[in-house]
Amino acid sequence: MAESLWVGHFVRHTANGFVGVHAGFTRLTHLMERPGDLKAVRVELPDGSIKVASERSLERVGADEFRQYAAKTGISLTDRQVAAAGRGA
C-alpha cells in the first residue's frame, strides 16, 4: 500500500523530478495531470511557485531531497526555511 501524502510533506514527482511541499489540493479540471482525476495536489517549489500533480505521480521524500533540489535550481535555503516549508510533516 502506498504511503499517504498530507499537506506539509515533502514530495517528488516521479516522472518530472521536481521536489516541493504538498500545499493542498485543487479541483480545477483544466489543471489535472491525468484524465479522470477529480483532484490534484498543489506542490509548492522552493522558489515559491506552484505546480499541480496527480497524487499517483508523487512520492514522499525528506527535507534533504528538498534542499538538494533547491540548490540544483539555484535557490539557497536556510534550515529555518526548510523547517517552515515542511511544517505539516
Helices and strands as residue ranges (DSSP letters): E 10-13, E 19-26, G 29-31, E 40-44, E 50-53, G 55-57, E 58-61, H 63-72, H 79-85
